[in-house]
């Protein structure tokens, strides 16, 4: 005789067991699909980032090349400007030397110097000597003139007039 209770329990066990097994199989399949979808999305993001990086790198490379070109042009320009500045410096040195020699000759002939003339002489000599490296006649005349006696403007005019009367080069 058939034990209906046992048969029903067995049948229910089979149904429930297969359903439970089916549940876990379906659940695993859904997890696999989720993982596959996440991997796909990550790969897409990685590809986007790589493209963005490549574009950025390409732009940076172009900018670096542009900067190299600018630096090269500036270097050439600096050489030309350096040569020009040397000539300007030489010209200024010549003019300062000429001015120092003319002034120091005048003050030596007079035998005296005013306070204004002394200040002017120092203002010309300092950049000539310290900035441009001048020496020689300019330095010798300067060192002589700063030791001359200081006189008033009026006294300097009188001495200049006396020197002019004695000389033909006034």
C-alpha positions as CSV (number, residue, x, y, z in Angstrom):
1,X,0.0,0.0,0.0
2,X,1.1,3.4,-0.8
3,X,1.9,5.8,1.9
4,X,0.3,8.9,0.6
5,X,1.8,11.1,3.2
6,X,5.3,10.0,2.4
7,X,4.6,10.3,-1.3
8,X,3.3,13.8,-0.8
9,X,6.2,14.8,1.3
10,X,8.6,13.3,-1.2
11,X,6.8,15.1,-4.0
12,X,6.9,18.4,-2.2
13,X,10.5,17.9,-1.4
14,X,11.3,17.3,-5.0
15,X,9.3,20.4,-6.0
16,X,10.7,22.5,-3.3
17,X,14.3,21.2,-3.8
18,X,14.2,21.7,-7.6
19,X,12.7,25.2,-7.0
20,X,15.4,26.0,-4.5
21,X,18.0,24.7,-6.9
22,X,16.4,26.7,-9.7
23,X,16.4,29.8,-7.4
24,X,20.1,29.5,-6.7
25,X,20.9,28.8,-10.4
26,X,18.9,31.8,-11.5
27,X,20.5,33.9,-8.7
28,X,24.0,32.9,-9.9
29,X,23.1,33.7,-13.5
30,X,21.8,37.1,-12.4
31,X,25.0,37.8,-10.4
32,X,27.1,36.7,-13.5
33,X,25.1,39.1,-15.7
34,X,25.6,41.9,-13.1
35,X,29.4,41.2,-13.0
36,X,29.5,41.1,-16.8
37,X,27.6,44.4,-17.0
38,X,29.9,46.0,-14.4
39,X,33.0,44.8,-16.2
40,X,31.6,46.2,-19.5
41,X,30.9,49.6,-17.9
42,X,34.4,49.6,-16.3
43,X,36.0,48.8,-19.7
44,X,34.0,51.6,-21.3
45,X,35.1,54.1,-18.6
46,X,38.7,52.9,-19.0
47,X,38.5,53.4,-22.7
48,X,37.1,56.9,-22.2
49,X,39.8,57.8,-19.8
50,X,42.5,56.4,-22.1
51,X,41.1,58.5,-25.0
52,X,41.0,61.6,-22.8
53,X,44.5,60.9,-21.6
54,X,45.8,60.4,-25.2
55,X,44.1,63.6,-26.3
56,X,45.5,65.5,-23.3
57,X,48.9,64.0,-23.8
58,X,48.8,65.0,-27.5
59,X,47.8,68.5,-26.6
60,X,50.6,68.7,-24.0
61,X,53.1,67.4,-26.5
62,X,52.1,70.1,-29.0
63,X,52.4,72.8,-26.3
64,X,55.8,71.5,-25.3
65,X,57.0,71.6,-28.9
66,X,55.6,75.2,-29.2
67,X,57.5,76.2,-26.0
68,X,60.7,74.7,-27.4
69,X,60.3,76.8,-30.6
70,X,59.6,79.9,-28.5
71,X,62.7,79.3,-26.3
72,X,64.8,78.7,-29.4
73,X,63.7,82.0,-31.0
74,X,64.2,83.8,-27.7
75,X,67.7,82.4,-27.4
76,X,68.6,83.7,-30.9
77,X,67.0,87.0,-30.0
78,X,68.9,87.1,-26.7
79,X,72.2,86.6,-28.6
80,X,71.4,89.5,-31.0
81,X,70.2,91.6,-28.1
82,X,73.3,90.8,-26.1
83,X,75.5,91.9,-29.0
84,X,73.5,95.1,-29.4
85,X,73.7,95.8,-25.6
86,X,77.5,95.3,-25.8
87,X,77.7,98.1,-28.4
88,X,75.4,100.3,-26.4
89,X,77.5,99.7,-23.3
90,X,80.7,100.5,-25.2
91,X,79.1,103.7,-26.6
92,X,78.0,104.8,-23.1
93,X,81.4,104.0,-21.8
94,X,83.0,106.2,-24.5
95,X,80.6,109.1,-23.8
96,X,81.1,108.9,-20.0
97,X,84.9,108.8,-20.5
98,X,84.7,111.8,-22.8
99,X,82.6,113.8,-20.3
100,X,84.9,112.8,-17.4
101,X,88.0,113.9,-19.3
102,X,86.5,117.2,-20.4
103,X,85.2,118.0,-16.9
104,X,88.3,116.9,-15.0
105,X,90.5,118.9,-17.5
106,X,88.4,122.0,-16.9
107,X,88.6,121.6,-13.1
108,X,92.3,120.9,-13.1
109,X,93.0,124.0,-15.2
110,X,90.9,126.0,-12.8
111,X,92.5,124.5,-9.8
112,X,89.2,124.3,-7.9
113,X,85.8,122.7,-8.0
114,X,82.3,123.7,-6.8
115,X,80.0,121.4,-4.7
116,X,77.6,121.0,-7.7
117,X,80.4,120.1,-10.0
118,X,81.8,117.6,-7.5
119,X,78.3,116.0,-7.2
120,X,78.0,115.8,-11.0
121,X,81.5,114.4,-11.3
122,X,80.7,111.7,-8.8
123,X,77.3,110.9,-10.5
124,X,79.1,110.4,-13.8
125,X,82.1,108.5,-12.4
126,X,80.3,106.0,-10.3
127,X,78.4,104.2,-13.1
128,X,81.4,104.7,-15.4
129,X,83.7,103.0,-13.0
130,X,81.5,100.5,-11.1
131,X,78.9,99.7,-13.7
132,X,80.9,99.8,-16.9
133,X,84.3,99.0,-15.5
134,X,85.9,102.2,-16.7
135,X,89.3,103.3,-15.5
136,X,92.4,105.0,-17.1
137,X,92.2,108.7,-17.8
138,X,88.7,109.0,-16.4
139,X,89.7,107.5,-13.1
140,X,93.0,109.5,-12.8
141,X,91.2,112.7,-13.6
142,X,88.4,111.9,-11.1
143,X,90.8,111.0,-8.3
144,X,92.7,114.3,-8.9
145,X,89.6,116.5,-9.0
146,X,88.0,115.1,-5.8
147,X,91.0,116.4,-3.9
148,X,90.8,120.0,-5.4
149,X,89.7,122.8,-3.1
150,X,85.9,123.5,-3.1
151,X,85.0,127.0,-4.1
152,X,81.7,128.9,-4.6
153,X,80.0,129.2,-7.9
154,X,81.1,132.9,-8.1
155,X,84.7,132.1,-7.4
156,X,84.6,129.3,-10.0
157,X,83.3,131.8,-12.7
158,X,86.1,134.3,-11.8
159,X,88.8,131.6,-12.1
160,X,87.3,130.4,-15.4
161,X,87.4,134.0,-16.7
162,X,91.0,134.4,-15.7
163,X,91.9,131.1,-17.4
164,X,90.1,132.2,-20.5
165,X,92.0,135.5,-20.7
166,X,95.3,133.6,-20.4
167,X,94.3,131.0,-23.0
168,X,93.2,131.3,-26.6
169,X,91.0,128.2,-26.3
170,X,87.8,129.5,-24.5
